[in-house]
Amino acid sequence: MRFRQVALGIFFGLLLLPPLSLAYGEDAATIPAAYQPLIQRLAQEGFDPQFLSALLLDCRAEPIPSRMSISIVSGEPPDLYAQFLTAEAILSAKQFLQENSNLLGEMMKGFQVDQEVVVAILLVESKFGENIGKWRVIPTLASMAISDSPENLQGSYEKLLETDPSLSYEQVEGVAKKRANWAYQELKCFLKIIRDEEMDPLEVRGSYAGALGMAQFVPSSYLAFAWSKKGLDHWLVSKEEAIFSIANYLKVHGWKKNLSLAKKKRILWYYNRSQPYISTILEVAQKLKPESPRKVSKSRRVS
């Protein structure tokens, strides 16, 4: 219970909420101005004002300007994933598959999900835990959640006009509001996750979009699909729980044996809405499959 003690009894609960100035007292003046509407919104949805105050007054939770910036560019270049198709990357994936064959076998038996696909996802998402992210999750999501504030919108719009004079304010506003609403929902999910954890919530790190652990689940996916036996702290770095969490995610979205290629692509789209990503996962998975005896025999005759 160490963090609960350090955090001065921080807790969650549904409350009859006082106005922001009364809830925070003198602290309201020192909370970053950009965060005050966010805190009020969260408080109105039932999060304890004292918890939010302790959290967002911490210097580690300051807004991150780069996560507040708005981009109109969508999509990913295919070469972004080229690093996962190198001989070295495929070899590391084969080694992971071999070293964790028992776990993967148990997973396949329980979930009917291809082990090669799960290993491919772990390779691409975090290189088997080597890169689970360096961004503090709370300020990352909080900064994105306030990116549609009038001040930030105006500044972003003026900056974007320098490269694309044809952009309208409404276009930028639409993108910003969609992104901010997504981040707000994920922030709420993360706050729900940490209420039962003993770790310092401001030391939980993830991707630039707030994705967590070896499986790189966003907080809402963690709540819905994660197999977590010992809490978030353990789940973040557990091979076993990452494998079973990914399998559970895919199974719930419809994965089963002998799926068509089109259905595999449709399910992977839920995991990451990127065609280059989907193509990379399937290509890595194919490279991990054992060669058929007939193909091996033929290659040996040629050599």
CORGIMO-V455246 format. One record per residue. N is the residue number from 1. SS is DSSP state (H for helix, E for strand, - for the rest). OMEGA is omega as a letter, one per 40 degrees, with the letter a starting at -180 (* if undefined). Layout:
N;SS;OMEGA + N;SS;OMEGA
This chain:
1;-;a + 2;H;a + 3;H;i + 4;H;i + 5;H;a + 6;H;a + 7;-;i + 8;-;i + 9;-;i + 10;-;i + 11;-;i + 12;-;i + 13;-;i + 14;-;a + 15;-;i + 16;-;a + 17;-;i + 18;-;i + 19;-;a + 20;H;a + 21;H;i + 22;H;a + 23;H;a + 24;H;a + 25;H;a + 26;H;a + 27;H;a + 28;H;a + 29;H;a + 30;-;i + 31;-;i + 32;-;a + 33;H;a + 34;H;a + 35;H;a + 36;H;i + 37;H;i + 38;H;a + 39;H;i + 40;H;i + 41;H;i + 42;H;i + 43;H;i + 44;H;i + 45;-;i + 46;-;i + 47;-;a + 48;-;i + 49;H;a + 50;H;i + 51;H;a + 52;H;i + 53;H;a + 54;H;a + 55;H;a + 56;H;i + 57;-;a + 58;-;a + 59;H;i + 60;H;a + 61;H;a + 62;-;i + 63;-;a + 64;-;a + 65;H;a + 66;H;i + 67;H;i + 68;H;a + 69;-;a + 70;-;i + 71;-;i + 72;-;a + 73;-;i + 74;-;i + 75;-;a + 76;-;i + 77;-;a + 78;H;a + 79;H;i + 80;H;a + 81;H;a + 82;H;a + 83;H;a + 84;H;a + 85;H;i + 86;-;i + 87;H;a + 88;H;a + 89;H;i + 90;H;i + 91;H;i + 92;H;i + 93;H;i + 94;H;i + 95;H;i + 96;H;i + 97;H;a + 98;H;a + 99;H;a + 100;-;a + 101;H;a + 102;H;i + 103;H;a + 104;H;i + 105;H;i + 106;H;i + 107;H;a + 108;H;i + 109;H;a + 110;H;a + 111;H;a + 112;-;i + 113;-;a + 114;-;a + 115;H;a + 116;H;i + 117;H;i + 118;H;i + 119;H;i + 120;H;i + 121;H;i + 122;H;i + 123;H;a + 124;H;a + 125;H;a + 126;H;a + 127;-;i + 128;-;i + 129;-;i + 130;-;a + 131;-;i + 132;-;i + 133;-;a + 134;-;a + 135;E;i + 136;E;a + 137;H;a + 138;H;i + 139;H;i + 140;H;a + 141;H;i + 142;H;i + 143;H;i + 144;H;a + 145;H;i + 146;-;a + 147;-;i + 148;-;i + 149;-;a + 150;H;a + 151;H;a + 152;H;i + 153;H;a + 154;H;i + 155;H;i + 156;H;i + 157;H;a + 158;H;i + 159;H;a + 160;H;i + 161;H;a + 162;-;a + 163;-;i + 164;-;a + 165;-;a + 166;-;a + 167;-;i + 168;-;i + 169;H;a + 170;H;i + 171;H;a + 172;H;a + 173;H;i + 174;H;i + 175;H;a + 176;H;a + 177;H;i + 178;H;a + 179;H;a + 180;H;i + 181;H;i + 182;H;a + 183;H;i + 184;H;i + 185;H;i + 186;H;i + 187;H;i + 188;H;i + 189;H;a + 190;H;i + 191;H;i + 192;H;a + 193;H;a + 194;H;a + 195;-;a + 196;-;a + 197;-;i + 198;-;a + 199;-;i + 200;-;a + 201;H;a + 202;H;i + 203;H;i + 204;-;a + 205;E;i + 206;E;a + 207;-;i + 208;-;i + 209;-;i + 210;-;i + 211;-;a + 212;E;i + 213;-;a + 214;-;a + 215;-;a + 216;-;i + 217;E;i + 218;-;a + 219;H;i + 220;H;i + 221;H;i + 222;H;a + 223;H;a + 224;H;a + 225;H;a + 226;-;i + 227;-;a + 228;-;a + 229;-;a + 230;-;i + 231;-;a + 232;H;a + 233;H;i + 234;H;a + 235;H;a + 236;-;a + 237;-;a + 238;-;i + 239;H;a + 240;H;a + 241;H;i + 242;H;i + 243;H;a + 244;H;i + 245;H;i + 246;H;i + 247;H;i + 248;H;i + 249;H;a + 250;H;a + 251;H;a + 252;H;i + 253;-;i + 254;-;a + 255;-;i + 256;-;a + 257;-;i + 258;-;i + 259;-;i + 260;-;i + 261;H;a + 262;H;a + 263;H;i + 264;H;i + 265;H;a + 266;H;a + 267;H;i + 268;H;i + 269;H;i + 270;H;a + 271;H;i + 272;-;a + 273;-;a + 274;-;i + 275;H;i + 276;H;i + 277;H;a + 278;H;i + 279;H;a + 280;H;i + 281;H;a + 282;H;i + 283;H;i + 284;H;a + 285;H;i + 286;H;i + 287;H;a + 288;H;a + 289;-;i + 290;-;i + 291;-;i + 292;-;i + 293;H;a + 294;H;a + 295;H;i + 296;H;a + 297;H;a + 298;H;a + 299;H;i + 300;H;i + 301;H;a + 302;H;a + 303;-;*
